[in-house]
Amino acid sequence: MLDAVKIGRKWHSSRRAFLDYTIDHAKINLFKSLYTTIKE
C-alpha cells in the first residue's frame, strides 16, 4: 500500500513537471511567433 502511494506521488509530481515544461514551451513558442510578427 505504501509503495503504491509513493509511486502515485512520484507519478503525480513528474506529471506536473511535464505539464509545467509543456506550458513553458508553449509560452516560449507563442512569444517567438509574436516577436517575429511584430518585427515584420
PDB file of N, CA, C and O in Angstrom:
ATOM      1  N   MET A   1       0.840  -1.203   0.000  1.00  0.00           N
ATOM      2  CA  MET A   1       0.000   0.000   0.000  1.00  0.00           C
ATOM      3  C   MET A   1       0.880   1.260   0.000  1.00  0.00           C
ATOM      4  O   MET A   1       0.646   2.189  -0.773  1.00  0.00           O
ATOM      5  N   LEU A   2       1.886   1.278   0.869  1.00  0.00           N
ATOM      6  CA  LEU A   2       2.764   2.439   0.962  1.00  0.00           C
ATOM      7  C   LEU A   2       3.525   2.649  -0.350  1.00  0.00           C
ATOM      8  O   LEU A   2       3.709   3.781  -0.799  1.00  0.00           O
ATOM      9  N   ASP A   3       3.964   1.543  -0.956  1.00  0.00           N
ATOM     10  CA  ASP A   3       4.675   1.648  -2.236  1.00  0.00           C
ATOM     11  C   ASP A   3       3.787   2.282  -3.300  1.00  0.00           C
ATOM     12  O   ASP A   3       4.236   3.112  -4.092  1.00  0.00           O
ATOM     13  N   ALA A   4       2.522   1.876  -3.304  1.00  0.00           N
ATOM     14  CA  ALA A   4       1.580   2.424  -4.288  1.00  0.00           C
ATOM     15  C   ALA A   4       1.423   3.931  -4.098  1.00  0.00           C
ATOM     16  O   ALA A   4       1.338   4.685  -5.067  1.00  0.00           O
ATOM     17  N   VAL A   5       1.388   4.356  -2.841  1.00  0.00           N
ATOM     18  CA  VAL A   5       1.269   5.792  -2.551  1.00  0.00           C
ATOM     19  C   VAL A   5       2.513   6.526  -3.041  1.00  0.00           C
ATOM     20  O   VAL A   5       2.417   7.595  -3.645  1.00  0.00           O
ATOM     21  N   LYS A   6       3.683   5.942  -2.775  1.00  0.00           N
ATOM     22  CA  LYS A   6       4.943   6.556  -3.220  1.00  0.00           C
ATOM     23  C   LYS A   6       4.971   6.682  -4.739  1.00  0.00           C
ATOM     24  O   LYS A   6       5.308   7.734  -5.282  1.00  0.00           O
ATOM     25  N   ILE A   7       4.610   5.587  -5.419  1.00  0.00           N
ATOM     26  CA  ILE A   7       4.611   5.596  -6.885  1.00  0.00           C
ATOM     27  C   ILE A   7       3.611   6.631  -7.401  1.00  0.00           C
ATOM     28  O   ILE A   7       3.891   7.369  -8.345  1.00  0.00           O
ATOM     29  N   GLY A   8       2.441   6.670  -6.761  1.00  0.00           N
ATOM     30  CA  GLY A   8       1.417   7.628  -7.167  1.00  0.00           C
ATOM     31  C   GLY A   8       1.898   9.063  -7.021  1.00  0.00           C
ATOM     32  O   GLY A   8       1.675   9.897  -7.899  1.00  0.00           O
ATOM     33  N   ARG A   9       2.562   9.342  -5.903  1.00  0.00           N
ATOM     34  CA  ARG A   9       3.077  10.703  -5.678  1.00  0.00           C
ATOM     35  C   ARG A   9       4.148  11.041  -6.692  1.00  0.00           C
ATOM     36  O   ARG A   9       4.175  12.139  -7.247  1.00  0.00           O
ATOM     37  N   LYS A  10       5.042  10.073  -6.930  1.00  0.00           N
ATOM     38  CA  LYS A  10       6.126  10.294  -7.883  1.00  0.00           C
ATOM     39  C   LYS A  10       5.551  10.561  -9.272  1.00  0.00           C
ATOM     40  O   LYS A  10       5.982  11.476  -9.974  1.00  0.00           O
ATOM     41  N   TRP A  11       4.563   9.737  -9.656  1.00  0.00           N
ATOM     42  CA  TRP A  11       3.944   9.903 -10.975  1.00  0.00           C
ATOM     43  C   TRP A  11       3.261  11.262 -11.059  1.00  0.00           C
ATOM     44  O   TRP A  11       3.344  11.943 -12.080  1.00  0.00           O
ATOM     45  N   HIS A  12       2.585  11.653  -9.982  1.00  0.00           N
ATOM     46  CA  HIS A  12       1.867  12.923  -9.970  1.00  0.00           C
ATOM     47  C   HIS A  12       2.841  14.092 -10.120  1.00  0.00           C
ATOM     48  O   HIS A  12       2.583  15.019 -10.887  1.00  0.00           O
ATOM     49  N   SER A  13       3.950  14.051  -9.396  1.00  0.00           N
ATOM     50  CA  SER A  13       4.914  15.152  -9.454  1.00  0.00           C
ATOM     51  C   SER A  13       5.591  15.203 -10.819  1.00  0.00           C
ATOM     52  O   SER A  13       5.846  16.285 -11.346  1.00  0.00           O
ATOM     53  N   SER A  14       5.884  14.033 -11.394  1.00  0.00           N
ATOM     54  CA  SER A  14       6.524  14.027 -12.709  1.00  0.00           C
ATOM     55  C   SER A  14       5.531  14.519 -13.763  1.00  0.00           C
ATOM     56  O   SER A  14       5.915  15.175 -14.731  1.00  0.00           O
ATOM     57  N   ARG A  15       4.246  14.193 -13.562  1.00  0.00           N
ATOM     58  CA  ARG A  15       3.224  14.661 -14.497  1.00  0.00           C
ATOM     59  C   ARG A  15       3.104  16.175 -14.403  1.00  0.00           C
ATOM     60  O   ARG A  15       2.949  16.851 -15.420  1.00  0.00           O
ATOM     61  N   ARG A  16       3.174  16.709 -13.193  1.00  0.00           N
ATOM     62  CA  ARG A  16       3.107  18.170 -13.024  1.00  0.00           C
ATOM     63  C   ARG A  16       4.311  18.833 -13.667  1.00  0.00           C
ATOM     64  O   ARG A  16       4.183  19.864 -14.327  1.00  0.00           O
ATOM     65  N   ALA A  17       5.482  18.238 -13.474  1.00  0.00           N
ATOM     66  CA  ALA A  17       6.700  18.782 -14.070  1.00  0.00           C
ATOM     67  C   ALA A  17       6.578  18.768 -15.593  1.00  0.00           C
ATOM     68  O   ALA A  17       6.980  19.716 -16.268  1.00  0.00           O
ATOM     69  N   PHE A  18       6.018  17.681 -16.123  1.00  0.00           N
ATOM     70  CA  PHE A  18       5.838  17.571 -17.571  1.00  0.00           C
ATOM     71  C   PHE A  18       4.871  18.644 -18.066  1.00  0.00           C
ATOM     72  O   PHE A  18       5.103  19.267 -19.102  1.00  0.00           O
ATOM     73  N   LEU A  19       3.783  18.856 -17.317  1.00  0.00           N
ATOM     74  CA  LEU A  19       2.803  19.877 -17.697  1.00  0.00           C
ATOM     75  C   LEU A  19       3.436  21.263 -17.659  1.00  0.00           C
ATOM     76  O   LEU A  19       3.252  22.062 -18.578  1.00  0.00           O
ATOM     77  N   ASP A  20       4.187  21.548 -16.585  1.00  0.00           N
ATOM     78  CA  ASP A  20       4.856  22.849 -16.467  1.00  0.00           C
ATOM     79  C   ASP A  20       5.799  23.066 -17.641  1.00  0.00           C
ATOM     80  O   ASP A  20       5.842  24.148 -18.226  1.00  0.00           O
ATOM     81  N   TYR A  21       6.563  22.011 -17.983  1.00  0.00           N
ATOM     82  CA  TYR A  21       7.511  22.093 -19.090  1.00  0.00           C
ATOM     83  C   TYR A  21       6.773  22.368 -20.402  1.00  0.00           C
ATOM     84  O   TYR A  21       7.194  23.206 -21.200  1.00  0.00           O
ATOM     85  N   THR A  22       5.665  21.650 -20.613  1.00  0.00           N
ATOM     86  CA  THR A  22       4.890  21.818 -21.849  1.00  0.00           C
ATOM     87  C   THR A  22       4.324  23.230 -21.944  1.00  0.00           C
ATOM     88  O   THR A  22       4.347  23.850 -23.008  1.00  0.00           O
ATOM     89  N   ILE A  23       3.813  23.734 -20.815  1.00  0.00           N
ATOM     90  CA  ILE A  23       3.229  25.081 -20.795  1.00  0.00           C
ATOM     91  C   ILE A  23       4.312  26.130 -21.065  1.00  0.00           C
ATOM     92  O   ILE A  23       4.098  27.062 -21.840  1.00  0.00           O
ATOM     93  N   ASP A  24       5.479  25.974 -20.419  1.00  0.00           N
ATOM     94  CA  ASP A  24       6.587  26.907 -20.640  1.00  0.00           C
ATOM     95  C   ASP A  24       6.994  26.895 -22.108  1.00  0.00           C
ATOM     96  O   ASP A  24       7.212  27.946 -22.711  1.00  0.00           O
ATOM     97  N   HIS A  25       7.093  25.694 -22.677  1.00  0.00           N
ATOM     98  CA  HIS A  25       7.484  25.545 -24.079  1.00  0.00           C
ATOM     99  C   HIS A  25       6.477  26.255 -24.990  1.00  0.00           C
ATOM    100  O   HIS A  25       6.855  26.947 -25.935  1.00  0.00           O
ATOM    101  N   ALA A  26       5.194  26.070 -24.686  1.00  0.00           N
ATOM    102  CA  ALA A  26       4.144  26.701 -25.491  1.00  0.00           C
ATOM    103  C   ALA A  26       4.233  28.223 -25.385  1.00  0.00           C
ATOM    104  O   ALA A  26       4.070  28.931 -26.379  1.00  0.00           O
ATOM    105  N   LYS A  27       4.490  28.718 -24.183  1.00  0.00           N
ATOM    106  CA  LYS A  27       4.621  30.168 -23.980  1.00  0.00           C
ATOM    107  C   LYS A  27       5.787  30.719 -24.788  1.00  0.00           C
ATOM    108  O   LYS A  27       5.664  31.758 -25.437  1.00  0.00           O
ATOM    109  N   ILE A  28       6.924  30.019 -24.748  1.00  0.00           N
ATOM    110  CA  ILE A  28       8.114  30.463 -25.484  1.00  0.00           C
ATOM    111  C   ILE A  28       7.813  30.523 -26.974  1.00  0.00           C
ATOM    112  O   ILE A  28       8.156  31.497 -27.644  1.00  0.00           O
ATOM    113  N   ASN A  29       7.169  29.477 -27.492  1.00  0.00           N
ATOM    114  CA  ASN A  29       6.830  29.449 -28.917  1.00  0.00           C
ATOM    115  C   ASN A  29       5.880  30.587 -29.270  1.00  0.00           C
ATOM    116  O   ASN A  29       6.007  31.204 -30.327  1.00  0.00           O
ATOM    117  N   LEU A  30       4.928  30.862 -28.382  1.00  0.00           N
ATOM    118  CA  LEU A  30       3.961  31.934 -28.615  1.00  0.00           C
ATOM    119  C   LEU A  30       4.670  33.287 -28.664  1.00  0.00           C
ATOM    120  O   LEU A  30       4.415  34.099 -29.553  1.00  0.00           O
ATOM    121  N   PHE A  31       5.562  33.522 -27.700  1.00  0.00           N
ATOM    122  CA  PHE A  31       6.299  34.787 -27.669  1.00  0.00           C
ATOM    123  C   PHE A  31       7.187  34.934 -28.895  1.00  0.00           C
ATOM    124  O   PHE A  31       7.310  36.027 -29.448  1.00  0.00           O
ATOM    125  N   LYS A  32       7.808  33.832 -29.325  1.00  0.00           N
ATOM    126  CA  LYS A  32       8.663  33.868 -30.514  1.00  0.00           C
ATOM    127  C   LYS A  32       7.857  34.262 -31.737  1.00  0.00           C
ATOM    128  O   LYS A  32       8.285  35.112 -32.518  1.00  0.00           O
ATOM    129  N   SER A  33       6.685  33.646 -31.910  1.00  0.00           N
ATOM    130  CA  SER A  33       5.860  33.949 -33.084  1.00  0.00           C
ATOM    131  C   SER A  33       5.338  35.385 -33.011  1.00  0.00           C
ATOM    132  O   SER A  33       5.261  36.070 -34.031  1.00  0.00           O
ATOM    133  N   LEU A  34       4.983  35.839 -31.816  1.00  0.00           N
ATOM    134  CA  LEU A  34       4.534  37.223 -31.644  1.00  0.00           C
ATOM    135  C   LEU A  34       5.663  38.189 -31.990  1.00  0.00           C
ATOM    136  O   LEU A  34       5.448  39.188 -32.677  1.00  0.00           O
ATOM    137  N   TYR A  35       6.866  37.885 -31.508  1.00  0.00           N
ATOM    138  CA  TYR A  35       8.021  38.748 -31.736  1.00  0.00           C
ATOM    139  C   TYR A  35       8.328  38.860 -33.226  1.00  0.00           C
ATOM    140  O   TYR A  35       8.577  39.954 -33.733  1.00  0.00           O
ATOM    141  N   THR A  36       8.310  37.721 -33.928  1.00  0.00           N
ATOM    142  CA  THR A  36       8.609  37.752 -35.362  1.00  0.00           C
ATOM    143  C   THR A  36       7.511  38.490 -36.114  1.00  0.00           C
ATOM    144  O   THR A  36       7.787  39.163 -37.107  1.00  0.00           O
ATOM    145  N   THR A  37       6.271  38.372 -35.654  1.00  0.00           N
ATOM    146  CA  THR A  37       5.157  39.076 -36.306  1.00  0.00           C
ATOM    147  C   THR A  37       5.311  40.585 -36.121  1.00  0.00           C
ATOM    148  O   THR A  37       5.065  41.352 -37.052  1.00  0.00           O
ATOM    149  N   ILE A  38       5.715  41.012 -34.932  1.00  0.00           N
ATOM    150  CA  ILE A  38       5.889  42.442 -34.648  1.00  0.00           C
ATOM    151  C   ILE A  38       7.070  42.995 -35.450  1.00  0.00           C
ATOM    152  O   ILE A  38       7.004  44.106 -35.975  1.00  0.00           O
ATOM    153  N   LYS A  39       8.151  42.213 -35.540  1.00  0.00           N
ATOM    154  CA  LYS A  39       9.346  42.658 -36.261  1.00  0.00           C
ATOM    155  C   LYS A  39       9.054  42.908 -37.733  1.00  0.00           C
ATOM    156  O   LYS A  39       9.590  43.848 -38.320  1.00  0.00           O
ATOM    157  N   GLU A  40       8.211  42.076 -38.332  1.00  0.00           N
ATOM    158  CA  GLU A  40       7.926  42.216 -39.768  1.00  0.00           C
ATOM    159  C   GLU A  40       6.845  43.238 -40.051  1.00  0.00           C
ATOM    160  O   GLU A  40       6.498  43.466 -41.210  1.00  0.00           O
TER     161      GLU A  40
END
